Amino acid sequence: MEGSIEKNIVSSLGTISEGKGGWKTELNLVSWNAREPKYDIRSWSADHEKMSKGITLTKEELISLKNLLNSIAL
């Protein structure tokens, strides 16, 4: 299929939240179009065939995000 995106979930790291219809916001290590895997946050259908828009991060970006979140006083 022209214009399709190839995805390979290399590692499922955890679920952040679960929404209606079984969709889950997850942190995964994903290879997009056979490229080097990146950390990925987005919502997925239960069968991982459909997905929402999300964000991909390198390891360095994920570490920076972790440090930023750790510095926030809740």
PQR file of N, CA, C, O and H, with PARSE charges and radii, in Angstrom:
ATOM      1  N   MET A   1       0.844  -1.179   0.000 -0.4000 1.5000
ATOM      2  CA  MET A   1       0.000   0.000   0.000 -0.0000 2.0000
ATOM      3  C   MET A   1       0.890   1.243   0.000  0.5500 1.7000
ATOM      4  O   MET A   1       1.754   1.394   0.864 -0.5500 1.4000
ATOM      5  N   GLU A   2       0.681   2.103  -0.944 -0.4000 1.5000
ATOM      6  CA  GLU A   2       1.475   3.323  -1.043 -0.0000 2.0000
ATOM      7  C   GLU A   2       1.132   4.274   0.098  0.5500 1.7000
ATOM      8  O   GLU A   2      -0.037   4.458   0.437 -0.5500 1.4000
ATOM      9  H   GLU A   2      -0.021   1.980  -1.646  0.4000 1.0000
ATOM     10  N   GLY A   3       2.162   4.876   0.684 -0.4000 1.5000
ATOM     11  CA  GLY A   3       1.952   5.826   1.766 -0.0000 2.0000
ATOM     12  C   GLY A   3       1.760   5.194   3.129  0.5500 1.7000
ATOM     13  O   GLY A   3       1.553   5.900   4.116 -0.5500 1.4000
ATOM     14  H   GLY A   3       3.112   4.727   0.409  0.4000 1.0000
ATOM     15  N   SER A   4       1.825   3.866   3.198 -0.4000 1.5000
ATOM     16  CA  SER A   4       1.650   3.226   4.501 -0.0000 2.0000
ATOM     17  C   SER A   4       2.947   3.318   5.306  0.5500 1.7000
ATOM     18  O   SER A   4       4.042   3.438   4.756 -0.5500 1.4000
ATOM     19  H   SER A   4       1.994   3.292   2.396  0.4000 1.0000
ATOM     20  N   ILE A   5       2.784   3.258   6.602 -0.4000 1.5000
ATOM     21  CA  ILE A   5       3.912   3.348   7.518 -0.0000 2.0000
ATOM     22  C   ILE A   5       4.143   1.966   8.120  0.5500 1.7000
ATOM     23  O   ILE A   5       3.229   1.357   8.677 -0.5500 1.4000
ATOM     24  H   ILE A   5       1.894   3.161   7.048  0.4000 1.0000
ATOM     25  N   GLU A   6       5.365   1.487   8.002 -0.4000 1.5000
ATOM     26  CA  GLU A   6       5.713   0.208   8.594 -0.0000 2.0000
ATOM     27  C   GLU A   6       6.112   0.433  10.038  0.5500 1.7000
ATOM     28  O   GLU A   6       6.923   1.308  10.342 -0.5500 1.4000
ATOM     29  H   GLU A   6       6.107   1.982   7.549  0.4000 1.0000
ATOM     30  N   LYS A   7       5.534  -0.366  10.930 -0.4000 1.5000
ATOM     31  CA  LYS A   7       5.849  -0.244  12.351 -0.0000 2.0000
ATOM     32  C   LYS A   7       6.213  -1.606  12.920  0.5500 1.7000
ATOM     33  O   LYS A   7       5.650  -2.628  12.527 -0.5500 1.4000
ATOM     34  H   LYS A   7       4.875  -1.077  10.684  0.4000 1.0000
ATOM     35  N   ASN A   8       7.152  -1.605  13.842 -0.4000 1.5000
ATOM     36  CA  ASN A   8       7.525  -2.814  14.558 -0.0000 2.0000
ATOM     37  C   ASN A   8       7.738  -2.432  16.012  0.5500 1.7000
ATOM     38  O   ASN A   8       8.693  -1.731  16.347 -0.5500 1.4000
ATOM     39  H   ASN A   8       7.609  -0.775  14.161  0.4000 1.0000
ATOM     40  N   ILE A   9       6.842  -2.900  16.874 -0.4000 1.5000
ATOM     41  CA  ILE A   9       6.990  -2.642  18.303 -0.0000 2.0000
ATOM     42  C   ILE A   9       8.051  -3.610  18.820  0.5500 1.7000
ATOM     43  O   ILE A   9       7.800  -4.804  18.983 -0.5500 1.4000
ATOM     44  H   ILE A   9       6.067  -3.470  16.602  0.4000 1.0000
ATOM     45  N   VAL A  10       9.236  -3.070  19.071 -0.4000 1.5000
ATOM     46  CA  VAL A  10      10.382  -3.869  19.510 -0.0000 2.0000
ATOM     47  C   VAL A  10      10.202  -4.296  20.965  0.5500 1.7000
ATOM     48  O   VAL A  10      10.526  -5.424  21.336 -0.5500 1.4000
ATOM     49  H   VAL A  10       9.440  -2.100  18.939  0.4000 1.0000
ATOM     50  N   SER A  11       9.681  -3.381  21.784 -0.4000 1.5000
ATOM     51  CA  SER A  11       9.494  -3.660  23.202 -0.0000 2.0000
ATOM     52  C   SER A  11       8.349  -2.820  23.750  0.5500 1.7000
ATOM     53  O   SER A  11       8.314  -1.606  23.548 -0.5500 1.4000
ATOM     54  H   SER A  11       9.418  -2.465  21.483  0.4000 1.0000
ATOM     55  N   SER A  12       7.412  -3.462  24.445 -0.4000 1.5000
ATOM     56  CA  SER A  12       6.332  -2.753  25.126 -0.0000 2.0000
ATOM     57  C   SER A  12       6.820  -2.448  26.539  0.5500 1.7000
ATOM     58  O   SER A  12       7.081  -3.361  27.323 -0.5500 1.4000
ATOM     59  H   SER A  12       7.441  -4.448  24.609  0.4000 1.0000
ATOM     60  N   LEU A  13       6.943  -1.157  26.859 -0.4000 1.5000
ATOM     61  CA  LEU A  13       7.532  -0.754  28.136 -0.0000 2.0000
ATOM     62  C   LEU A  13       6.500  -0.476  29.220  0.5500 1.7000
ATOM     63  O   LEU A  13       6.818  -0.552  30.407 -0.5500 1.4000
ATOM     64  H   LEU A  13       6.731  -0.416  26.222  0.4000 1.0000
ATOM     65  N   GLY A  14       5.261  -0.154  28.830 -0.4000 1.5000
ATOM     66  CA  GLY A  14       4.239   0.055  29.841 -0.0000 2.0000
ATOM     67  C   GLY A  14       3.057   0.850  29.343  0.5500 1.7000
ATOM     68  O   GLY A  14       3.119   1.529  28.318 -0.5500 1.4000
ATOM     69  H   GLY A  14       5.003  -0.093  27.866  0.4000 1.0000
ATOM     70  N   THR A  15       1.968   0.747  30.101 -0.4000 1.5000
ATOM     71  CA  THR A  15       0.735   1.479  29.807 -0.0000 2.0000
ATOM     72  C   THR A  15       0.653   2.693  30.706  0.5500 1.7000
ATOM     73  O   THR A  15       0.822   2.590  31.921 -0.5500 1.4000
ATOM     74  H   THR A  15       1.917   0.195  30.933  0.4000 1.0000
ATOM     75  N   ILE A  16       0.393   3.850  30.105 -0.4000 1.5000
ATOM     76  CA  ILE A  16       0.254   5.104  30.852 -0.0000 2.0000
ATOM     77  C   ILE A  16      -1.192   5.284  31.298  0.5500 1.7000
ATOM     78  O   ILE A  16      -1.453   5.681  32.433 -0.5500 1.4000
ATOM     79  H   ILE A  16       0.256   3.934  29.118  0.4000 1.0000
ATOM     80  N   SER A  17      -2.139   4.989  30.391 -0.4000 1.5000
ATOM     81  CA  SER A  17      -3.558   5.099  30.719 -0.0000 2.0000
ATOM     82  C   SER A  17      -4.371   4.255  29.745  0.5500 1.7000
ATOM     83  O   SER A  17      -3.879   3.836  28.697 -0.5500 1.4000
ATOM     84  H   SER A  17      -1.927   4.667  29.468  0.4000 1.0000
ATOM     85  N   GLU A  18      -5.631   4.015  30.115 -0.4000 1.5000
ATOM     86  CA  GLU A  18      -6.545   3.276  29.241 -0.0000 2.0000
ATOM     87  C   GLU A  18      -7.800   4.094  29.033  0.5500 1.7000
ATOM     88  O   GLU A  18      -8.390   4.610  29.982 -0.5500 1.4000
ATOM     89  H   GLU A  18      -6.031   4.355  30.966  0.4000 1.0000
ATOM     90  N   GLY A  19      -8.201   4.205  27.772 -0.4000 1.5000
ATOM     91  CA  GLY A  19      -9.385   4.985  27.436 -0.0000 2.0000
ATOM     92  C   GLY A  19     -10.534   4.101  27.001  0.5500 1.7000
ATOM     93  O   GLY A  19     -10.518   2.885  27.191 -0.5500 1.4000
ATOM     94  H   GLY A  19      -7.721   3.786  27.001  0.4000 1.0000
ATOM     95  N   LYS A  20     -11.534   4.742  26.409 -0.4000 1.5000
ATOM     96  CA  LYS A  20     -12.724   4.041  25.940 -0.0000 2.0000
ATOM     97  C   LYS A  20     -12.376   3.087  24.802  0.5500 1.7000
ATOM     98  O   LYS A  20     -11.464   3.341  24.015 -0.5500 1.4000
ATOM     99  H   LYS A  20     -11.547   5.730  26.255  0.4000 1.0000
ATOM    100  N   GLY A  21     -13.105   2.008  24.731 -0.4000 1.5000
ATOM    101  CA  GLY A  21     -12.952   1.075  23.628 -0.0000 2.0000
ATOM    102  C   GLY A  21     -11.670   0.272  23.663  0.5500 1.7000
ATOM    103  O   GLY A  21     -11.304  -0.336  22.657 -0.5500 1.4000
ATOM    104  H   GLY A  21     -13.846   1.802  25.370  0.4000 1.0000
ATOM    105  N   GLY A  22     -10.974   0.249  24.792 -0.4000 1.5000
ATOM    106  CA  GLY A  22      -9.780  -0.553  24.916 -0.0000 2.0000
ATOM    107  C   GLY A  22      -8.502   0.099  24.423  0.5500 1.7000
ATOM    108  O   GLY A  22      -7.439  -0.520  24.463 -0.5500 1.4000
ATOM    109  H   GLY A  22     -11.271   0.743  25.609  0.4000 1.0000
ATOM    110  N   TRP A  23      -8.589   1.346  23.955 -0.4000 1.5000
ATOM    111  CA  TRP A  23      -7.382   2.057  23.515 -0.0000 2.0000
ATOM    112  C   TRP A  23      -6.526   2.378  24.723  0.5500 1.7000
ATOM    113  O   TRP A  23      -7.037   2.798  25.761 -0.5500 1.4000
ATOM    114  H   TRP A  23      -9.453   1.848  23.922  0.4000 1.0000
ATOM    115  N   LYS A  24      -5.223   2.181  24.590 -0.4000 1.5000
ATOM    116  CA  LYS A  24      -4.290   2.437  25.691 -0.0000 2.0000
ATOM    117  C   LYS A  24      -3.189   3.382  25.228  0.5500 1.7000
ATOM    118  O   LYS A  24      -2.654   3.244  24.129 -0.5500 1.4000
ATOM    119  H   LYS A  24      -4.807   1.840  23.747  0.4000 1.0000
ATOM    120  N   THR A  25      -2.862   4.346  26.087 -0.4000 1.5000
ATOM    121  CA  THR A  25      -1.695   5.191  25.851 -0.0000 2.0000
ATOM    122  C   THR A  25      -0.510   4.441  26.430  0.5500 1.7000
ATOM    123  O   THR A  25      -0.481   4.113  27.616 -0.5500 1.4000
ATOM    124  H   THR A  25      -3.297   4.459  26.980  0.4000 1.0000
ATOM    125  N   GLU A  26       0.481   4.173  25.560 -0.4000 1.5000
ATOM    126  CA  GLU A  26       1.584   3.309  25.943 -0.0000 2.0000
ATOM    127  C   GLU A  26       2.939   3.961  25.671  0.5500 1.7000
ATOM    128  O   GLU A  26       3.064   4.840  24.819 -0.5500 1.4000
ATOM    129  H   GLU A  26       0.458   4.440  24.597  0.4000 1.0000
ATOM    130  N   LEU A  27       3.940   3.511  26.409 -0.4000 1.5000
ATOM    131  CA  LEU A  27       5.333   3.820  26.104 -0.0000 2.0000
ATOM    132  C   LEU A  27       5.929   2.548  25.527  0.5500 1.7000
ATOM    133  O   LEU A  27       5.983   1.518  26.198 -0.5500 1.4000
ATOM    134  H   LEU A  27       3.839   2.797  27.101  0.4000 1.0000
ATOM    135  N   ASN A  28       6.376   2.623  24.275 -0.4000 1.5000
ATOM    136  CA  ASN A  28       6.961   1.482  23.579 -0.0000 2.0000
ATOM    137  C   ASN A  28       8.255   1.895  22.904  0.5500 1.7000
ATOM    138  O   ASN A  28       8.504   3.080  22.683 -0.5500 1.4000
ATOM    139  H   ASN A  28       6.332   3.460  23.729  0.4000 1.0000
ATOM    140  N   LEU A  29       9.067   0.915  22.583 -0.4000 1.5000
ATOM    141  CA  LEU A  29      10.227   1.111  21.731 -0.0000 2.0000
ATOM    142  C   LEU A  29       9.806   0.622  20.349  0.5500 1.7000
ATOM    143  O   LEU A  29       9.536  -0.563  20.157 -0.5500 1.4000
ATOM    144  H   LEU A  29       8.864  -0.048  22.762  0.4000 1.0000
ATOM    145  N   VAL A  30       9.751   1.556  19.378 -0.4000 1.5000
ATOM    146  CA  VAL A  30       9.175   1.249  18.068 -0.0000 2.0000
ATOM    147  C   VAL A  30      10.165   1.583  16.957  0.5500 1.7000
ATOM    148  O   VAL A  30      10.824   2.623  16.971 -0.5500 1.4000
ATOM    149  H   VAL A  30       9.970   2.519  19.535  0.4000 1.0000
ATOM    150  N   SER A  31      10.248   0.667  15.994 -0.4000 1.5000
ATOM    151  CA  SER A  31      10.997   0.915  14.766 -0.0000 2.0000
ATOM    152  C   SER A  31       9.996   1.325  13.694  0.5500 1.7000
ATOM    153  O   SER A  31       9.095   0.559  13.351 -0.5500 1.4000
ATOM    154  H   SER A  31       9.713  -0.178  15.982  0.4000 1.0000
ATOM    155  N   TRP A  32      10.158   2.540  13.164 -0.4000 1.5000
ATOM    156  CA  TRP A  32       9.282   3.055  12.112 -0.0000 2.0000
ATOM    157  C   TRP A  32       9.997   2.931  10.772  0.5500 1.7000
ATOM    158  O   TRP A  32      11.126   3.400  10.626 -0.5500 1.4000
ATOM    159  H   TRP A  32      10.890   3.162  13.442  0.4000 1.0000
ATOM    160  N   ASN A  33       9.353   2.306   9.797 -0.4000 1.5000
ATOM    161  CA  ASN A  33       9.910   2.145   8.450 -0.0000 2.0000
ATOM    162  C   ASN A  33      11.312   1.545   8.479  0.5500 1.7000
ATOM    163  O   ASN A  33      12.204   1.990   7.756 -0.5500 1.4000
ATOM    164  H   ASN A  33       8.436   1.925   9.915  0.4000 1.0000
ATOM    165  N   ALA A  34      11.495   0.527   9.323 -0.4000 1.5000
ATOM    166  CA  ALA A  34      12.742  -0.236   9.440 -0.0000 2.0000
ATOM    167  C   ALA A  34      13.935   0.618   9.884  0.5500 1.7000
ATOM    168  O   ALA A  34      15.086   0.253   9.645 -0.5500 1.4000
ATOM    169  H   ALA A  34      10.770   0.165   9.910  0.4000 1.0000
ATOM    170  N   ARG A  35      13.658   1.743  10.525 -0.4000 1.5000
ATOM    171  CA  ARG A  35      14.737   2.588  11.061 -0.0000 2.0000
ATOM    172  C   ARG A  35      15.063   2.158  12.480  0.5500 1.7000
ATOM    173  O   ARG A  35      14.402   1.292  13.054 -0.5500 1.4000
ATOM    174  H   ARG A  35      12.723   2.039  10.720  0.4000 1.0000
ATOM    175  N   GLU A  36      16.114   2.790  13.044 -0.4000 1.5000
ATOM    176  CA  GLU A  36      16.510   2.499  14.413 -0.0000 2.0000
ATOM    177  C   GLU A  36      15.344   2.786  15.354  0.5500 1.7000
ATOM    178  O   GLU A  36      14.687   3.818  15.222 -0.5500 1.4000
ATOM    179  H   GLU A  36      16.651   3.493  12.578  0.4000 1.0000
ATOM    180  N   PRO A  37      15.075   1.882  16.308 -0.5600 1.5000
ATOM    181  CA  PRO A  37      13.942   2.083  17.221  0.2800 2.0000
ATOM    182  C   PRO A  37      14.087   3.352  18.059  0.5500 1.7000
ATOM    183  O   PRO A  37      15.187   3.752  18.442 -0.5500 1.4000
ATOM    184  N   LYS A  38      12.932   3.972  18.330 -0.4000 1.5000
ATOM    185  CA  LYS A  38      12.870   5.141  19.203 -0.0000 2.0000
ATOM    186  C   LYS A  38      11.778   4.901  20.237  0.5500 1.7000
ATOM    187  O   LYS A  38      10.878   4.084  20.039 -0.5500 1.4000
ATOM    188  H   LYS A  38      12.039   3.647  18.019  0.4000 1.0000
ATOM    189  N   TYR A  39      11.879   5.629  21.338 -0.4000 1.5000
ATOM    190  CA  TYR A  39      10.849   5.567  22.362 -0.0000 2.0000
ATOM    191  C   TYR A  39       9.631   6.321  21.850  0.5500 1.7000
ATOM    192  O   TYR A  39       9.758   7.385  21.245 -0.5500 1.4000
ATOM    193  H   TYR A  39      12.610   6.292  21.498  0.4000 1.0000
ATOM    194  N   ASP A  40       8.459   5.768  22.095 -0.4000 1.5000
ATOM    195  CA  ASP A  40       7.246   6.260  21.456 -0.0000 2.0000
ATOM    196  C   ASP A  40       6.100   6.291  22.464  0.5500 1.7000
ATOM    197  O   ASP A  40       5.837   5.309  23.158 -0.5500 1.4000
ATOM    198  H   ASP A  40       8.355   4.903  22.586  0.4000 1.0000
ATOM    199  N   ILE A  41       5.423   7.440  22.532 -0.4000 1.5000
ATOM    200  CA  ILE A  41       4.244   7.587  23.398 -0.0000 2.0000
ATOM    201  C   ILE A  41       3.061   7.909  22.493  0.5500 1.7000
ATOM    202  O   ILE A  41       3.066   8.921  21.793 -0.5500 1.4000
ATOM    203  H   ILE A  41       5.637   8.238  21.969  0.4000 1.0000
ATOM    204  N   ARG A  42       2.049   7.049  22.507 -0.4000 1.5000
ATOM    205  CA  ARG A  42       0.824   7.270  21.736 -0.0000 2.0000
ATOM    206  C   ARG A  42      -0.235   6.274  22.187  0.5500 1.7000
ATOM    207  O   ARG A  42       0.056   5.330  22.922 -0.5500 1.4000
ATOM    208  H   ARG A  42       2.045   6.226  23.075  0.4000 1.0000
ATOM    209  N   SER A  43      -1.472   6.495  21.735 -0.4000 1.5000
ATOM    210  CA  SER A  43      -2.571   5.574  22.017 -0.0000 2.0000
ATOM    211  C   SER A  43      -2.661   4.540  20.907  0.5500 1.7000
ATOM    212  O   SER A  43      -2.483   4.847  19.728 -0.5500 1.4000
ATOM    213  H   SER A  43      -1.708   7.261  21.138  0.4000 1.0000
ATOM    214  N   TRP A  44      -2.942   3.301  21.315 -0.4000 1.5000
ATOM    215  CA  TRP A  44      -3.060   2.180  20.392 -0.0000 2.0000
ATOM    216  C   TRP A  44      -4.384   1.460  20.625  0.5500 1.7000
ATOM    217  O   TRP A  44      -4.875   1.390  21.751 -0.5500 1.4000
ATOM    218  H   TRP A  44      -3.086   3.051  22.272  0.4000 1.0000
ATOM    219  N   SER A  45      -4.953   0.929  19.552 -0.4000 1.5000
ATOM    220  CA  SER A  45      -6.108   0.045  19.688 -0.0000 2.0000
ATOM    221  C   SER A  45      -5.634  -1.251  20.348  0.5500 1.7000
ATOM    222  O   SER A  45      -4.432  -1.507  20.429 -0.5500 1.4000
ATOM    223  H   SER A  45      -4.555   0.986  18.636  0.4000 1.0000
ATOM    224  N   ALA A  46      -6.570  -2.054  20.814 -0.4000 1.5000
ATOM    225  CA  ALA A  46      -6.226  -3.281  21.542 -0.0000 2.0000
ATOM    226  C   ALA A  46      -5.347  -4.218  20.712  0.5500 1.7000
ATOM    227  O   ALA A  46      -4.484  -4.900  21.265 -0.5500 1.4000
ATOM    228  H   ALA A  46      -7.545  -1.846  20.749  0.4000 1.0000
ATOM    229  N   ASP A  47      -5.553  -4.263  19.392 -0.4000 1.5000
ATOM    230  CA  ASP A  47      -4.773  -5.158  18.533 -0.0000 2.0000
ATOM    231  C   ASP A  47      -3.528  -4.497  17.935  0.5500 1.7000
ATOM    232  O   ASP A  47      -2.816  -5.117  17.145 -0.5500 1.4000
ATOM    233  H   ASP A  47      -6.254  -3.709  18.943  0.4000 1.0000
ATOM    234  N   HIS A  48      -3.267  -3.250  18.306 -0.4000 1.5000
ATOM    235  CA  HIS A  48      -2.123  -2.469  17.813 -0.0000 2.0000
ATOM    236  C   HIS A  48      -2.141  -2.253  16.300  0.5500 1.7000
ATOM    237  O   HIS A  48      -1.105  -1.979  15.695 -0.5500 1.4000
ATOM    238  H   HIS A  48      -3.846  -2.746  18.948  0.4000 1.0000
ATOM    239  N   GLU A  49      -3.322  -2.378  15.693 -0.4000 1.5000
ATOM    240  CA  GLU A  49      -3.434  -2.120  14.253 -0.0000 2.0000
ATOM    241  C   GLU A  49      -3.706  -0.643  13.971  0.5500 1.7000
ATOM    242  O   GLU A  49      -3.325  -0.131  12.919 -0.5500 1.4000
ATOM    243  H   GLU A  49      -4.164  -2.600  16.185  0.4000 1.0000
ATOM    244  N   LYS A  50      -4.358   0.037  14.902 -0.4000 1.5000
ATOM    245  CA  LYS A  50      -4.663   1.461  14.750 -0.0000 2.0000
ATOM    246  C   LYS A  50      -3.956   2.230  15.848  0.5500 1.7000
ATOM    247  O   LYS A  50      -3.734   1.719  16.946 -0.5500 1.4000
ATOM    248  H   LYS A  50      -4.667  -0.379  15.758  0.4000 1.0000
ATOM    249  N   MET A  51      -3.600   3.493  15.525 -0.4000 1.5000
ATOM    250  CA  MET A  51      -2.883   4.310  16.493 -0.0000 2.0000
ATOM    251  C   MET A  51      -3.275   5.762  16.345  0.5500 1.7000
ATOM    252  O   MET A  51      -3.769   6.180  15.298 -0.5500 1.4000
ATOM    253  H   MET A  51      -3.780   3.908  14.633  0.4000 1.0000
ATOM    254  N   SER A  52      -3.052   6.530  17.403 -0.4000 1.5000
ATOM    255  CA  SER A  52      -3.275   7.971  17.364 -0.0000 2.0000
ATOM    256  C   SER A  52      -1.969   8.661  16.991  0.5500 1.7000
ATOM    257  O   SER A  52      -0.936   8.012  16.826 -0.5500 1.4000
ATOM    258  H   SER A  52      -2.650   6.190  18.253  0.4000 1.0000
ATOM    259  N   LYS A  53      -2.029   9.969  16.864 -0.4000 1.5000
ATOM    260  CA  LYS A  53      -0.791  10.731  16.739 -0.0000 2.0000
ATOM    261  C   LYS A  53      -0.043  10.599  18.056  0.5500 1.7000
ATOM    262  O   LYS A  53      -0.650  10.418  19.111 -0.5500 1.4000
ATOM    263  H   LYS A  53      -2.868  10.496  16.998  0.4000 1.0000
ATOM    264  N   GLY A  54       1.272  10.689  17.987 -0.4000 1.5000
ATOM    265  CA  GLY A  54       2.058  10.527  19.198 -0.0000 2.0000
ATOM    266  C   GLY A  54       3.361  11.283  19.095  0.5500 1.7000
ATOM    267  O   GLY A  54       3.528  12.168  18.255 -0.5500 1.4000
ATOM    268  H   GLY A  54       1.766  10.835  17.130  0.4000 1.0000
ATOM    269  N   ILE A  55       4.279  10.915  19.966 -0.4000 1.5000
ATOM    270  CA  ILE A  55       5.589  11.549  20.005 -0.0000 2.0000
ATOM    271  C   ILE A  55       6.653  10.454  20.079  0.5500 1.7000
ATOM    272  O   ILE A  55       6.511   9.479  20.816 -0.5500 1.4000
ATOM    273  H   ILE A  55       4.144  10.196  20.648  0.4000 1.0000
ATOM    274  N   THR A  56       7.722  10.638  19.300 -0.4000 1.5000
ATOM    275  CA  THR A  56       8.851   9.719  19.366 -0.0000 2.0000
ATOM    276  C   THR A  56      10.048  10.464  19.931  0.5500 1.7000
ATOM    277  O   THR A  56      10.265  11.642  19.646 -0.5500 1.4000
ATOM    278  H   THR A  56       7.837  11.431  18.701  0.4000 1.0000
ATOM    279  N   LEU A  57      10.822   9.746  20.743 -0.4000 1.5000
ATOM    280  CA  LEU A  57      11.954  10.344  21.433 -0.0000 2.0000
ATOM    281  C   LEU A  57      13.185   9.449  21.311  0.5500 1.7000
ATOM    282  O   LEU A  57      13.079   8.224  21.349 -0.5500 1.4000
ATOM    283  H   LEU A  57      10.645   8.790  20.974  0.4000 1.0000
ATOM    284  N   THR A  58      14.348  10.072  21.166 -0.4000 1.5000
ATOM    285  CA  THR A  58      15.594   9.321  21.261 -0.0000 2.0000
ATOM    286  C   THR A  58      15.819   8.983  22.731  0.5500 1.7000
ATOM    287  O   THR A  58      15.104   9.482  23.600 -0.5500 1.4000
ATOM    288  H   THR A  58      14.434  11.068  21.136  0.4000 1.0000
ATOM    289  N   LYS A  59      16.798   8.145  23.010 -0.4000 1.5000
ATOM    290  CA  LYS A  59      17.119   7.813  24.395 -0.0000 2.0000
ATOM    291  C   LYS A  59      17.497   9.065  25.168  0.5500 1.7000
ATOM    292  O   LYS A  59      17.080   9.241  26.313 -0.5500 1.4000
ATOM    293  H   LYS A  59      17.379   7.739  22.304  0.4000 1.0000
ATOM    294  N   GLU A  60      18.286   9.937  24.548 -0.4000 1.5000
ATOM    295  CA  GLU A  60      18.715  11.177  25.203 -0.0000 2.0000
ATOM    296  C   GLU A  60      17.517  12.082  25.508  0.5500 1.7000
ATOM    297  O   GLU A  60      17.455  12.689  26.578 -0.5500 1.4000
ATOM    298  H   GLU A  60      18.625   9.795  23.618  0.4000 1.0000
ATOM    299  N   GLU A  61      16.575  12.173  24.580 -0.4000 1.5000
ATOM    300  CA  GLU A  61      15.372  12.993  24.807 -0.0000 2.0000
ATOM    301  C   GLU A  61      14.517  12.394  25.918  0.5500 1.7000
ATOM    302  O   GLU A  61      13.957  13.129  26.731 -0.5500 1.4000
ATOM    303  H   GLU A  61      16.626  11.680  23.711  0.4000 1.0000
ATOM    304  N   LEU A  62      14.410  11.063  25.961 -0.4000 1.5000
ATOM    305  CA  LEU A  62      13.633  10.408  27.015 -0.0000 2.0000
ATOM    306  C   LEU A  62      14.258  10.667  28.385  0.5500 1.7000
ATOM    307  O   LEU A  62      13.545  10.907  29.360 -0.5500 1.4000
ATOM    308  H   LEU A  62      14.865  10.466  25.300  0.4000 1.0000
ATOM    309  N   ILE A  63      15.581  10.617  28.458 -0.4000 1.5000
ATOM    310  CA  ILE A  63      16.275  10.908  29.716 -0.0000 2.0000
ATOM    311  C   ILE A  63      16.026  12.356  30.142  0.5500 1.7000
ATOM    312  O   ILE A  63      15.793  12.622  31.321 -0.5500 1.4000
ATOM    313  H   ILE A  63      16.160  10.422  27.666  0.4000 1.0000
ATOM    314  N   SER A  64      16.072  13.288  29.193 -0.4000 1.5000
ATOM    315  CA  SER A  64      15.796  14.699  29.504 -0.0000 2.0000
ATOM    316  C   SER A  64      14.374  14.870  29.998  0.5500 1.7000
ATOM    317  O   SER A  64      14.137  15.619  30.946 -0.5500 1.4000
ATOM    318  H   SER A  64      16.262  13.072  28.236  0.4000 1.0000
ATOM    319  N   LEU A  65      13.412  14.184  29.368 -0.4000 1.5000
ATOM    320  CA  LEU A  65      12.015  14.261  29.800 -0.0000 2.0000
ATOM    321  C   LEU A  65      11.874  13.692  31.208  0.5500 1.7000
ATOM    322  O   LEU A  65      11.182  14.271  32.045 -0.5500 1.4000
ATOM    323  H   LEU A  65      13.604  13.576  28.598  0.4000 1.0000
ATOM    324  N   LYS A  66      12.525  12.562  31.473 -0.4000 1.5000
ATOM    325  CA  LYS A  66      12.483  11.957  32.812 -0.0000 2.0000
ATOM    326  C   LYS A  66      13.017  12.927  33.857  0.5500 1.7000
ATOM    327  O   LYS A  66      12.410  13.098  34.915 -0.5500 1.4000
ATOM    328  H   LYS A  66      13.088  12.092  30.793  0.4000 1.0000
ATOM    329  N   ASN A  67      14.140  13.560  33.568 -0.4000 1.5000
ATOM    330  CA  ASN A  67      14.728  14.510  34.508 -0.0000 2.0000
ATOM    331  C   ASN A  67      13.813  15.708  34.728  0.5500 1.7000
ATOM    332  O   ASN A  67      13.673  16.187  35.853 -0.5500 1.4000
ATOM    333  H   ASN A  67      14.633  13.421  32.709  0.4000 1.0000
ATOM    334  N   LEU A  68      13.188  16.193  33.652 -0.4000 1.5000
ATOM    335  CA  LEU A  68      12.253  17.312  33.767 -0.0000 2.0000
ATOM    336  C   LEU A  68      11.056  16.923  34.633  0.5500 1.7000
ATOM    337  O   LEU A  68      10.660  17.678  35.521 -0.5500 1.4000
ATOM    338  H   LEU A  68      13.302  15.803  32.738  0.4000 1.0000
ATOM    339  N   LEU A  69      10.485  15.753  34.377 -0.4000 1.5000
ATOM    340  CA  LEU A  69       9.331  15.311  35.167 -0.0000 2.0000
ATOM    341  C   LEU A  69       9.704  15.107  36.630  0.5500 1.7000
ATOM    342  O   LEU A  69       8.916  15.420  37.522 -0.5500 1.4000
ATOM    343  H   LEU A  69      10.807  15.140  33.656  0.4000 1.0000
ATOM    344  N   ASN A  70      10.903  14.583  36.881 -0.4000 1.5000
ATOM    345  CA  ASN A  70      11.349  14.397  38.265 -0.0000 2.0000
ATOM    346  C   ASN A  70      11.524  15.727  39.002  0.5500 1.7000
ATOM    347  O   ASN A  70      11.429  15.774  40.228 -0.5500 1.4000
ATOM    348  H   ASN A  70      11.543  14.328  36.156  0.4000 1.0000
ATOM    349  N   SER A  71      11.779  16.803  38.259 -0.4000 1.5000
ATOM    350  CA  SER A  71      11.995  18.108  38.893 -0.0000 2.0000
ATOM    351  C   SER A  71      10.704  18.851  39.189  0.5500 1.7000
ATOM    352  O   SER A  71      10.730  19.875  39.871 -0.5500 1.4000
ATOM    353  H   SER A  71      11.856  16.765  37.263  0.4000 1.0000
ATOM    354  N   ILE A  72       9.593  18.367  38.701 -0.4000 1.5000
ATOM    355  CA  ILE A  72       8.307  19.023  38.919 -0.0000 2.0000
ATOM    356  C   ILE A  72       7.760  18.612  40.290  0.5500 1.7000
ATOM    357  O   ILE A  72       7.592  17.427  40.577 -0.5500 1.4000
ATOM    358  H   ILE A  72       9.572  17.535  38.147  0.4000 1.0000
ATOM    359  N   ALA A  73       7.491  19.602  41.115 -0.4000 1.5000
ATOM    360  CA  ALA A  73       6.902  19.320  42.432 -0.0000 2.0000
ATOM    361  C   ALA A  73       5.389  19.202  42.288  0.5500 1.7000
ATOM    362  O   ALA A  73       4.727  20.154  41.874 -0.5500 1.4000
ATOM    363  H   ALA A  73       7.627  20.564  40.882  0.4000 1.0000
ATOM    364  N   LEU A  74       4.851  18.058  42.623 -0.4000 1.5000
ATOM    365  CA  LEU A  74       3.402  17.840  42.531 -0.0000 2.0000
ATOM    366  C   LEU A  74       2.761  17.882  43.887  0.5500 1.7000
ATOM    367  O   LEU A  74       1.546  17.719  44.001 -0.5500 1.4000
ATOM    368  H   LEU A  74       5.388  17.285  42.959  0.4000 1.0000
TER
END
